[in-house]
Each structure stands twice: as C-alpha cells, then as structure tokens.
Amino acid sequence: MDPPLASLLRAQTFLHSLVDALGSPLNVLLPEVVAENAARFRAVYRRHHLSGRVYFAHKANRSSALVRRLAAEDAAVGVDVASLAELRHALGCGVTGDRIMATGPKDAEFLWLAARVGATVNLDSPGELEHLADLVRRHGLGRVAVLARLSGFESAAGRGATGTRLLSRRSRFGTPLGEARELLSALERHADAVDLTGVAYHLDTTGVEEKARALEQCVLFMDECRERQLAPRAVDIGGGFGVGYVADAEEWERWTTALSEAVLGVRPPLTWRGHGYGLRNEGGTVRGTAALYPAHRPTAGPGYLDELLSLPAPVLGRPAATLLLEHLHDLHIEPGRALVDQCGLTLARVLDVRPAGEGSGHHLVRLGMNAGDMSLEEHGVLVDPVLLPRGGPAEDEDAHEPVGVYLAGNLCLEADLITRRLVHLPRLPRAGDVLAFANTAGYAMDFHAHHAQRQPLARTVAVEPDGDSWRWCPDEDYWPITHPGGTTA
C-alpha cells in the first residue's frame, strides 16, 4: 500500500465513524490518485516520444467521483465505455464525446448515442459496422470515427527464428486477422458513414510477448489499409497492464507452494473444505492450473506499458515504440484496474465470531457484507484484510497471538464466503471491529454487487486529506471543483 491509501488506513477513528454513519459494507475512494495514475501512464508516453490517449476502462468501477476527476484532466485522458449506461454516465460526469471510446458489444441505442455525441466506436464485428453505417445514413449523422478491432493474430504470425510457432490467445471479440480483408472492403464501401482512424486489439493475458506480437501485426495491417487509400493513424492496445497486489515476491511464492502442498495433503489445509483454486490431487500429483491472479507482478501498470513498448517485435525486430514512431502512429490504451490502483478500499463490520468446527482450531468471522460486495477472490486476487479494532488497540493486545480465520458473508448461502482461504490476523476479531480490504477499486468493490436477500449495497464515499485529518462526501456529490464537504476549490 502506498500513500495516501496507507495513511488513510491509519485513520482508524475516521474510518469507524464512516461505517457508523453510512453502514457496512462501505467503499472509500481517493479520486486524486486516479489522476496521479493517469499522469504516470502519460510519463511513459513522453519517455518514448509517443502521442495518443489514455482511456479509463469505466467497467472497472461504477464511481462518479473517479470519472469526474478524469474529466478535469486534459484531452489526453478519456473514458472507455462498454454500455449505453456507461456512455450516459461519462457524459454526465463532464467527459466530452470526442474523449470517449465505445467498446464491447453494442445495441442500436448505444451506437446511436455514441455516433450522435462524436465518440469513437471500436468496432467489434463487421455486423456492427453495417449496423452503424445504416444508423448514420438513416438519421443524418456525421461520419463516425471508428477503430477496427482485430483478433486471431496467430494466423498471420507464422514461426519465429527458432522455428517455434508464434501462437496468440484467441478472443471472442474483434475480427480475426484472416478475415480482415472483408472488413476493409466493408470500410471502403461505407466510407461516407465512417472514418477508419485506427486499429485495435484486446488480449486477456499478462503475456507481454503476445501483446507485442499483436501490436506488430496491427502496424503491418495498417500498411495494408494505406494501400487501399484508408488512413488509420492510431493503434489501440486495450488494457491488461495489471496491478501488483503483493509487494514481496517470496511471500507470494511461499503461499502458492504451500497451496500445492496442502492439495497433496502433506501439510494442513489452507482453504475452506480443501478448496484448491483450480488445483487437484490425482494419485499424489498436483493437476490443474491455479485460477489465481499473479498477486506479485515485477512490472505492472505504467511499468508494464514501458516494458511492452521496449520489447523488440518478433518479425521486424525493432521495439514496439520505434515501430509506432516510424509509422507516425498514435498509441491508445484502455487501462482499468491499473488506473485505479491504490484508489480505494472496502470496509466491513465484524458481526459475529464463532469456532469453525471440526476441531480445526480456526474461527469463522461473519461480516456485514457478502461476496458480491467485495469480489477480489472472484477475480483470483488474494489480499489479506487489515484489522481496525473498535476503539483502538485493546489493553491486552500484546497478549494475543495471530489467528487464522475464514471470512463469511451475510447471505444465507453456504457459498457466500469472502475468502475461501485461511486469513491470518494479528488477533481474533470482535463484533464491532472493522476489516479493511485494500486496493479494491478495480473490479472488486462493485463489479458483482447485487441486492440478494435485500441486503443493502455498499455506499461509496470520496475522501481527501485535510491537514492531519480527512474530509469526505458521497461519491455522487464529488466534483473536481469542490472539496469533499461542499466548499469550492
């Protein structure tokens, strides 16, 4: 945890007062941090002498405060929206249409509003192109800037210098590269309705080599576009820059090794009822693949982008940044998780503590939240919560030993576990204590939130430092021209 998130967690009295006033669970956001993260990505652009735009992947978080804070940045920062509601939200937060990228599957209403406000449309398929062109003509709209999203790069990558086939992860989004010539013909046919401004891809992988290979293929494809008198000028490489959730690589390696040993039965279980996170014991051998996010990332976020741009392309042999510069191409990116790194935390009140049973010596801690409110594990992210004792440290705190607990939610479901693994805390929590889950702004604090059993959804607040204290306001009341509390900045 970096400041100011680490500083906020030390303000235990303030955080308890927020939970007392607004309930459990509660999401707490630091809007200024998202602007700082955008600046770090922009610094990588400057280092490589590149231009282009950083689009925040809105789906990572539902917050208004984060989008409004980015709206206050210059035109080099935009928002990637993947639904009609996200598009309307971004516009309502002050993001102008020319700074919006519309991605994902799109219905007619989404396409019409995107075209009407001047957003760039990232075409997911030839069918979307036909639909968009028809809308433009029927409603008398101006030409729409579009990107052609590609996939299936292995079909064109061939084999590397060692003879190894250069494979790429398949995606259900985008037009396979082998079918892209038909897409080009359609773009030529609809040139009165759309303007091809770039080429895009999005690969669901942490493999930097795969992404460098896809970037190179996009550059080569744009050469073919120019031969057809089309003039794309940007490559959009999507997101997937990642976050480092755990600072210590050895700590992460020790835990994953211990998980394998527990699956084999050579050490005590680490998880609720032997859950293996995708691993299983077959005749004394560990099989399967751990469905876990790589919690320790030696390079992530802006550092990952820098590594990608510095990596030599597999065919042309020059760094990706050099290829973009040589062709005078802009670079667009769509970070989600990486742009909200260190931007927030989720608080949950301890409701009940009881023995876990079966002679394990462990305890089950029930929280005022459910797995939909804080879905780190749903995305394979394992992060220990921070214990915030009620009223500060107890007098006998030093007499307590660290304890292993399982964290359960407030739904009447056996599967409602906040953590399916044993979590170690400095002492056994008490009812009224608060557990703080750090760095949950990316895909965790509200991505799966729901009203199951009429349990309340987490409220969200925006906070900022105020001398030796903190100020806050409801997320929907935050504007970058006012301080939390309503005073004009």
MOGIUR-V121223 format. One record per residue. N is the residue number from 0. RES is the residue in one small letter. PSI is psi in whole degrees, -180 to 180 (* if undefined). Layout:
# MOGIUR-V121223
n = {N;N}
res = {RES;RES}
psi = {PSI;PSI}
This chain:
# MOGIUR-V121223
n = {0;1;2;3;4;5;6;7;8;9;10;11;12;13;14;15;16;17;18;19;20;21;22;23;24;25;26;27;28;29;30;31;32;33;34;35;36;37;38;39;40;41;42;43;44;45;46;47;48;49;50;51;52;53;54;55;56;57;58;59;60;61;62;63;64;65;66;67;68;69;70;71;72;73;74;75;76;77;78;79;80;81;82;83;84;85;86;87;88;89;90;91;92;93;94;95;96;97;98;99;100;101;102;103;104;105;106;107;108;109;110;111;112;113;114;115;116;117;118;119;120;121;122;123;124;125;126;127;128;129;130;131;132;133;134;135;136;137;138;139;140;141;142;143;144;145;146;147;148;149;150;151;152;153;154;155;156;157;158;159;160;161;162;163;164;165;166;167;168;169;170;171;172;173;174;175;176;177;178;179;180;181;182;183;184;185;186;187;188;189;190;191;192;193;194;195;196;197;198;199;200;201;202;203;204;205;206;207;208;209;210;211;212;213;214;215;216;217;218;219;220;221;222;223;224;225;226;227;228;229;230;231;232;233;234;235;236;237;238;239;240;241;242;243;244;245;246;247;248;249;250;251;252;253;254;255;256;257;258;259;260;261;262;263;264;265;266;267;268;269;270;271;272;273;274;275;276;277;278;279;280;281;282;283;284;285;286;287;288;289;290;291;292;293;294;295;296;297;298;299;300;301;302;303;304;305;306;307;308;309;310;311;312;313;314;315;316;317;318;319;320;321;322;323;324;325;326;327;328;329;330;331;332;333;334;335;336;337;338;339;340;341;342;343;344;345;346;347;348;349;350;351;352;353;354;355;356;357;358;359;360;361;362;363;364;365;366;367;368;369;370;371;372;373;374;375;376;377;378;379;380;381;382;383;384;385;386;387;388;389;390;391;392;393;394;395;396;397;398;399;400;401;402;403;404;405;406;407;408;409;410;411;412;413;414;415;416;417;418;419;420;421;422;423;424;425;426;427;428;429;430;431;432;433;434;435;436;437;438;439;440;441;442;443;444;445;446;447;448;449;450;451;452;453;454;455;456;457;458;459;460;461;462;463;464;465;466;467;468;469;470;471;472;473;474;475;476;477;478;479;480;481;482;483;484;485;486;487;488}
res = {m;d;p;p;l;a;s;l;l;r;a;q;t;f;l;h;s;l;v;d;a;l;g;s;p;l;n;v;l;l;p;e;v;v;a;e;n;a;a;r;f;r;a;v;y;r;r;h;h;l;s;g;r;v;y;f;a;h;k;a;n;r;s;s;a;l;v;r;r;l;a;a;e;d;a;a;v;g;v;d;v;a;s;l;a;e;l;r;h;a;l;g;c;g;v;t;g;d;r;i;m;a;t;g;p;k;d;a;e;f;l;w;l;a;a;r;v;g;a;t;v;n;l;d;s;p;g;e;l;e;h;l;a;d;l;v;r;r;h;g;l;g;r;v;a;v;l;a;r;l;s;g;f;e;s;a;a;g;r;g;a;t;g;t;r;l;l;s;r;r;s;r;f;g;t;p;l;g;e;a;r;e;l;l;s;a;l;e;r;h;a;d;a;v;d;l;t;g;v;a;y;h;l;d;t;t;g;v;e;e;k;a;r;a;l;e;q;c;v;l;f;m;d;e;c;r;e;r;q;l;a;p;r;a;v;d;i;g;g;g;f;g;v;g;y;v;a;d;a;e;e;w;e;r;w;t;t;a;l;s;e;a;v;l;g;v;r;p;p;l;t;w;r;g;h;g;y;g;l;r;n;e;g;g;t;v;r;g;t;a;a;l;y;p;a;h;r;p;t;a;g;p;g;y;l;d;e;l;l;s;l;p;a;p;v;l;g;r;p;a;a;t;l;l;l;e;h;l;h;d;l;h;i;e;p;g;r;a;l;v;d;q;c;g;l;t;l;a;r;v;l;d;v;r;p;a;g;e;g;s;g;h;h;l;v;r;l;g;m;n;a;g;d;m;s;l;e;e;h;g;v;l;v;d;p;v;l;l;p;r;g;g;p;a;e;d;e;d;a;h;e;p;v;g;v;y;l;a;g;n;l;c;l;e;a;d;l;i;t;r;r;l;v;h;l;p;r;l;p;r;a;g;d;v;l;a;f;a;n;t;a;g;y;a;m;d;f;h;a;h;h;a;q;r;q;p;l;a;r;t;v;a;v;e;p;d;g;d;s;w;r;w;c;p;d;e;d;y;w;p;i;t;h;p;g;g;t;t;a}
psi = {131;161;150;-1;-44;-38;-40;-39;-22;-14;66;-39;-42;-46;-40;-39;-35;-44;-40;-39;-37;-7;173;132;167;131;136;126;150;89;-32;-28;-34;-35;-38;-39;-40;-39;-35;-40;-42;-32;-34;-40;-49;-37;-34;8;39;154;168;-169;143;112;123;124;98;-33;-16;-24;145;2;142;-37;-42;-44;-40;-38;-39;-32;-29;-9;174;-179;-10;-6;130;-166;134;118;142;17;165;-42;-40;-39;-47;-39;-46;-44;-42;-22;1;5;122;155;-36;-9;18;135;123;118;-180;177;140;132;180;-41;-42;-48;-42;-47;-39;-45;-39;-36;0;23;158;133;121;101;124;-18;162;-32;-39;-38;-47;-44;-46;-46;-39;-42;-43;-45;-44;-30;9;37;160;167;139;131;130;152;144;110;129;160;-177;45;-16;-25;-22;-9;-26;-141;149;-175;-28;-1;-4;133;133;94;157;148;131;152;146;-1;148;169;124;140;-33;-17;8;-24;-34;-38;-41;-41;-39;-38;-39;-41;-30;27;-21;-19;-29;155;111;109;-7;-180;147;162;160;116;129;72;155;0;110;-31;-41;-41;-37;-37;-42;-40;-44;-42;-33;-41;-43;-38;-36;-29;-41;-36;-42;-34;-22;14;17;156;61;147;7;147;123;115;13;-148;-142;29;-17;170;142;107;-26;128;-32;112;-40;-36;-44;-42;-38;-42;-44;-34;-43;-34;-45;-41;-37;-39;-38;-16;14;1;163;153;148;-4;164;117;37;19;133;4;38;-11;150;158;115;100;38;9;136;124;163;-179;132;121;64;140;139;93;-35;119;113;-33;132;163;-133;-34;-37;-41;-42;-42;-43;-44;-22;-12;130;137;143;-27;-52;-21;1;152;150;-40;-38;-42;-43;-42;-44;-34;2;40;145;162;125;144;158;63;138;-77;-43;-28;-21;18;132;16;-12;171;163;130;142;133;141;124;-35;145;129;159;143;-14;-179;24;23;-24;0;172;155;123;118;130;159;59;171;177;-24;-24;-28;89;45;-49;-27;-29;15;20;126;111;129;139;162;129;123;96;147;125;15;-180;139;160;-34;25;-42;-18;-9;149;155;147;146;131;156;141;120;156;-173;11;153;61;133;-32;-4;78;130;-39;130;5;161;126;133;126;159;-23;169;126;161;154;131;-22;165;138;132;121;116;152;50;6;-25;102;10;-48;-21;8;-36;14;142;170;32;137;25;24;142;144;153;134;162;134;153;138;158;153;146;82;-121;5;-163;151;153;161;159;145;-43;-14;-3;132;144;-7;0;151;153;130;-16;-5;145;134;*}
